[in-house]
């Protein structure tokens, strides 16, 4: 990984995100080598957001110390739920007390910006479980919470057991979590992400705004302008030095579709000027009937510069996007 950093990373960086795996299980010293390589090849902004993902069972004081020494200022914890029976049933290696201890370890180690993931639609999960988890995490001083519905992948043990998520129940759970977080001052700035003022994820925002980013590591994806690229999924091949990079140039239609799909996930929505630029035409005029229909139904809020989904539209977001692309 440091070899790829040496080859590809240059310039000034305002966001570093180490995850898409579980960096907290790396041998001690590995995180330090990664950040050393970054600093040798690029300049990290003074206010650079530096996030590291962690599982509660491996988010130890020792890990937190190394992360803090590297300059990490944000930890993302995969809590999922605070119901111990459910954690056992889904094969997680931590329990609720371990998750809460991990939050305290981060705070005690000087990392105050902690984000937690919660999962909805888990086997045996109730509305009380979701509300309790959201309440408890807020009480601990969590600054950011991501809420996702369980996706049961074909071929997994859960899929073979016949378990399927009830979408209506998951929607009720989402509302229960949102209600608790809203009471505590959290803002839904993206369909699955909620934050206190000043704590939106800068890194994730780059994905939704289609800003450039470099992905380092096996299977890592990158984006720049109109090109998406990715490294080989073969870990052994990557380690041996064969990055096996592949790239795909996006068409004008692809760029427009992505802008609408990603922008409408966020509270900021999309701007007419950008839609015109990407479509090469007066986009608003071409979609006038659809926009009026969606607005009349209270599904979008239209302003002078653009439009965004209304509060009640997130449950039918995909249907709305299909009508607009």
C-alpha positions as CSV (number, residue, x, y, z in Angstrom):
1,X,0.0,0.0,0.0
2,X,2.8,2.4,0.8
3,X,4.3,1.7,-2.6
4,X,1.1,2.8,-4.3
5,X,1.0,5.9,-2.1
6,X,4.5,6.7,-3.2
7,X,3.5,6.3,-6.9
8,X,0.1,8.1,-6.9
9,X,-0.4,10.6,-4.0
10,X,0.7,14.2,-4.5
11,X,-0.5,17.7,-3.7
12,X,-2.7,18.9,-0.8
13,X,-5.1,16.6,1.0
14,X,-8.1,17.7,3.0
15,X,-9.6,14.3,3.8
16,X,-8.1,10.9,4.5
17,X,-10.4,7.8,5.1
18,X,-9.0,4.5,6.0
19,X,-11.6,1.8,5.9
20,X,-13.7,-0.3,3.7
21,X,-12.2,-3.1,5.8
22,X,-11.2,-3.1,9.5
23,X,-8.1,-1.0,10.0
24,X,-8.3,-1.6,13.8
25,X,-7.1,-5.2,13.3
26,X,-3.9,-4.1,11.6
27,X,-0.7,-4.9,13.4
28,X,0.4,-2.0,15.5
29,X,2.7,0.2,13.5
30,X,1.0,-0.4,10.1
31,X,-1.3,2.7,10.5
32,X,1.8,4.8,11.3
33,X,3.6,3.6,8.2
34,X,0.5,4.6,6.0
35,X,0.3,8.1,7.5
36,X,4.1,8.5,7.2
37,X,3.9,7.6,3.5
38,X,1.1,10.1,3.0
39,X,3.0,12.9,4.7
40,X,6.2,12.1,2.7
41,X,4.3,12.5,-0.6
42,X,1.6,15.1,0.1
43,X,0.6,18.0,2.4
44,X,-2.2,17.3,4.8
45,X,-4.3,20.4,5.5
46,X,-4.2,21.8,9.0
47,X,-7.9,20.9,9.3
48,X,-7.7,17.7,7.3
49,X,-10.4,15.3,8.3
50,X,-8.7,11.9,9.1
51,X,-11.1,9.0,9.7
52,X,-10.3,5.4,10.5
53,X,-12.9,2.7,10.7
54,X,-12.9,0.3,13.6
55,X,-14.9,-2.6,15.0
56,X,-15.7,-2.3,18.7
57,X,-13.9,-5.5,19.6
58,X,-10.6,-4.2,18.2
59,X,-10.9,-0.6,19.1
60,X,-8.6,-0.8,22.0
61,X,-6.7,1.9,23.9
62,X,-3.6,0.8,22.1
63,X,-5.2,1.3,18.7
64,X,-6.6,4.6,19.7
65,X,-3.2,5.9,20.9
66,X,-1.6,5.0,17.6
67,X,-4.4,6.5,15.6
68,X,-4.3,9.7,17.6
69,X,-0.5,9.9,17.3
70,X,-0.9,9.7,13.5
71,X,-3.2,12.7,13.6
72,X,-6.5,10.8,13.2
73,X,-9.3,13.0,14.4
74,X,-12.4,10.9,13.6
75,X,-13.3,7.3,14.3
76,X,-16.1,5.4,12.6
77,X,-17.4,2.4,14.7
78,X,-19.5,-0.5,13.4
79,X,-21.8,-0.7,16.4
80,X,-24.9,-2.0,14.4
81,X,-27.1,-2.6,17.5
82,X,-26.9,-2.6,21.3
83,X,-29.0,-5.7,21.6
84,X,-26.6,-8.5,22.7
85,X,-28.8,-11.3,21.5
86,X,-29.0,-9.9,18.0
87,X,-25.3,-9.2,17.9
88,X,-24.7,-12.9,18.7
89,X,-27.3,-14.0,16.1
90,X,-25.7,-12.0,13.3
91,X,-22.2,-13.2,14.2
92,X,-20.7,-10.0,15.5
93,X,-17.7,-10.5,17.8
94,X,-18.6,-7.7,20.2
95,X,-21.4,-7.1,22.7
96,X,-23.0,-3.8,23.7
97,X,-20.7,-3.2,26.6
98,X,-17.7,-3.5,24.2
99,X,-19.2,-1.0,21.8
100,X,-19.8,1.5,24.5
101,X,-16.3,1.0,25.9
102,X,-14.9,1.6,22.4
103,X,-16.6,5.0,22.3
104,X,-15.2,5.9,25.7
105,X,-11.7,4.7,24.6
106,X,-11.8,7.0,21.6
107,X,-13.0,10.0,23.7
108,X,-10.4,9.3,26.4
109,X,-7.7,9.0,23.8
110,X,-8.5,12.5,22.5
111,X,-10.6,11.6,19.5
112,X,-13.9,13.4,20.2
113,X,-15.4,13.1,16.7
114,X,-16.9,9.6,16.8
115,X,-19.3,8.2,14.2
116,X,-21.4,5.1,14.8
117,X,-23.1,2.8,12.3
118,X,-26.6,1.4,13.2
119,X,-28.2,-1.4,11.2
120,X,-32.0,-1.8,10.7
121,X,-34.1,-4.8,9.9
122,X,-31.9,-7.3,11.8
123,X,-33.5,-10.6,12.9
124,X,-35.5,-10.1,16.1
125,X,-34.9,-6.3,16.1
126,X,-37.7,-4.1,17.5
127,X,-38.5,-0.4,17.4
128,X,-37.4,-0.2,21.0
129,X,-34.0,-1.7,20.1
130,X,-33.5,1.0,17.5
131,X,-34.7,3.9,19.7
132,X,-32.6,2.7,22.6
133,X,-29.4,2.5,20.5
134,X,-29.9,6.0,19.1
135,X,-30.7,7.4,22.6
136,X,-27.7,5.7,24.2
137,X,-25.2,6.8,21.6
138,X,-26.4,10.4,21.7
139,X,-26.0,10.3,25.5
140,X,-22.4,9.3,25.0
141,X,-21.6,12.4,22.9
142,X,-21.6,10.8,19.5
143,X,-21.3,13.4,16.8
144,X,-22.4,11.5,13.7
145,X,-24.6,8.4,13.1
146,X,-25.1,6.4,9.9
147,X,-28.2,4.3,9.7
148,X,-28.5,1.5,7.1
149,X,-31.1,-1.1,6.3
150,X,-29.8,-4.7,6.3
151,X,-29.2,-6.1,2.8
152,X,-29.4,-9.9,2.8
153,X,-27.0,-11.0,0.1
154,X,-27.8,-14.1,-1.9
155,X,-25.5,-17.0,-0.9
156,X,-25.0,-15.8,2.7
157,X,-26.0,-17.9,5.7
158,X,-28.8,-15.5,6.5
159,X,-30.1,-15.7,3.0
160,X,-30.1,-19.5,3.1
161,X,-32.0,-19.4,6.3
162,X,-34.8,-17.7,4.5
163,X,-34.6,-14.5,6.4
164,X,-35.7,-11.4,4.5
165,X,-36.0,-7.8,5.6
166,X,-39.5,-6.4,5.9
167,X,-39.2,-3.1,4.2
168,X,-42.2,-1.5,6.0
169,X,-40.8,-2.5,9.4
170,X,-37.3,-1.2,8.4
171,X,-39.0,2.1,7.4
172,X,-40.6,2.4,10.8
173,X,-37.3,1.7,12.4
174,X,-35.6,4.4,10.3
175,X,-38.3,6.9,11.4
176,X,-37.8,5.9,15.1
177,X,-34.1,6.4,14.9
178,X,-34.5,9.7,13.1
179,X,-37.0,11.0,15.6
180,X,-34.6,10.3,18.5
181,X,-31.6,11.9,16.7
182,X,-33.7,14.9,15.7
183,X,-34.6,15.5,19.3
184,X,-30.9,15.7,20.1
185,X,-30.1,18.2,17.4
186,X,-28.9,15.8,14.6
187,X,-29.6,16.9,11.0
188,X,-30.3,14.4,8.2
189,X,-27.9,15.7,5.6
190,X,-28.0,12.5,3.5
191,X,-30.5,9.7,3.3
192,X,-28.4,7.4,5.6
193,X,-26.3,10.0,7.5
194,X,-27.1,12.3,10.5
195,X,-24.8,14.7,12.2
196,X,-24.6,17.5,14.7
197,X,-23.8,20.9,13.4
198,X,-20.2,21.0,12.0
199,X,-19.8,17.2,12.0
200,X,-20.9,16.2,8.5
201,X,-18.5,13.6,7.0
202,X,-16.3,15.6,4.6
203,X,-15.0,12.5,3.0
204,X,-18.4,11.0,2.2
205,X,-19.5,14.4,0.9
206,X,-16.9,14.1,-1.9
207,X,-18.6,11.0,-3.2
208,X,-22.1,12.6,-3.3
209,X,-20.7,15.8,-4.9
210,X,-18.6,13.9,-7.4
211,X,-15.4,15.4,-6.3
212,X,-12.0,13.8,-7.1
213,X,-10.6,11.1,-4.8
214,X,-7.8,8.5,-4.9
215,X,-8.4,5.0,-3.7
216,X,-5.4,3.1,-2.4
217,X,-5.3,-0.7,-1.9
218,X,-6.7,-3.9,-3.4
219,X,-10.2,-3.3,-4.9
220,X,-9.9,0.5,-4.1
221,X,-11.8,2.8,-6.4
222,X,-10.9,6.3,-7.6
223,X,-12.6,9.1,-9.4
224,X,-11.5,12.1,-11.4
225,X,-13.7,14.2,-13.6
226,X,-15.2,11.8,-16.1
227,X,-13.2,8.7,-15.3
228,X,-13.7,6.0,-12.6
229,X,-10.9,3.5,-12.0
230,X,-10.3,0.6,-9.6
231,X,-7.5,-1.7,-8.6
232,X,-7.4,-5.5,-8.8
233,X,-9.5,-7.5,-6.4
234,X,-6.7,-10.1,-6.2
235,X,-5.0,-9.3,-2.9
236,X,-2.0,-11.6,-3.5
237,X,-1.5,-9.9,-6.9
238,X,-1.8,-6.5,-5.4
239,X,0.8,-7.3,-2.7
240,X,3.2,-8.6,-5.4
241,X,3.0,-5.3,-7.1
242,X,0.4,-5.9,-9.8
243,X,-2.1,-3.2,-9.2
244,X,-4.2,-4.4,-12.2
245,X,-5.8,-1.0,-12.6
246,X,-8.9,-0.7,-14.8
247,X,-10.7,2.5,-15.8
248,X,-14.0,3.5,-17.3
249,X,-14.7,6.8,-19.0
250,X,-18.2,8.1,-18.2
251,X,-20.4,9.3,-21.0
252,X,-22.3,12.6,-20.7
253,X,-25.4,10.6,-19.9
254,X,-23.6,8.7,-17.2
255,X,-22.4,11.9,-15.6
256,X,-25.8,13.5,-15.6
257,X,-27.4,10.3,-14.2
258,X,-24.8,10.2,-11.4
259,X,-25.2,13.8,-10.5
260,X,-29.0,13.4,-10.1
261,X,-28.8,10.1,-8.3
262,X,-26.1,11.2,-5.8
263,X,-27.2,14.8,-5.4
264,X,-30.8,13.8,-4.5
265,X,-29.5,11.6,-1.7
266,X,-28.4,14.8,0.1
267,X,-30.2,17.7,1.7
268,X,-28.4,20.1,-0.7
269,X,-30.1,18.4,-3.7
270,X,-29.1,19.4,-7.3
271,X,-28.6,22.7,-9.1
272,X,-30.2,23.7,-12.4
273,X,-27.0,25.2,-13.7
274,X,-25.1,22.0,-13.3
275,X,-27.9,20.0,-14.8
276,X,-27.8,22.3,-17.8
277,X,-24.1,22.0,-18.1
278,X,-24.1,18.2,-17.9
279,X,-27.1,17.7,-20.3
280,X,-26.0,20.4,-22.7
281,X,-29.5,21.8,-22.8
282,X,-32.1,23.6,-20.7
283,X,-32.7,20.6,-18.5
284,X,-35.4,22.2,-16.4
285,X,-37.6,23.0,-19.5
286,X,-37.3,19.4,-20.7
287,X,-38.4,18.0,-17.3
288,X,-41.0,20.7,-16.4
289,X,-44.0,18.4,-16.3
290,X,-42.2,15.9,-14.0
291,X,-40.9,18.7,-11.7
292,X,-44.4,20.2,-11.4
293,X,-46.0,16.9,-10.7
294,X,-43.4,16.0,-8.0
295,X,-43.7,19.5,-6.5
296,X,-47.5,19.3,-6.4
297,X,-47.3,16.0,-4.5
298,X,-44.9,17.5,-2.0
299,X,-42.0,15.2,-3.0
300,X,-39.5,17.9,-3.9
301,X,-38.8,21.4,-2.8
302,X,-37.9,23.7,-5.7
303,X,-35.8,26.9,-5.2
304,X,-34.2,29.4,-7.6
305,X,-31.0,27.5,-7.9
306,X,-32.2,23.9,-7.9
307,X,-34.3,21.4,-5.9
308,X,-34.0,18.7,-3.3
309,X,-36.2,15.9,-1.9
310,X,-38.8,16.8,0.7
311,X,-38.8,15.2,4.1
312,X,-41.4,12.6,3.1
313,X,-39.8,11.7,-0.2
314,X,-36.9,9.6,1.1
315,X,-38.9,6.4,1.1
316,X,-39.7,6.8,-2.6
317,X,-36.3,8.3,-3.6
318,X,-35.5,5.6,-6.2
319,X,-38.8,6.1,-8.0
320,X,-38.3,9.8,-8.1
321,X,-34.8,9.5,-9.5
322,X,-36.0,7.1,-12.2
323,X,-38.5,9.7,-13.3
324,X,-35.8,12.4,-13.5
325,X,-33.1,10.6,-15.5
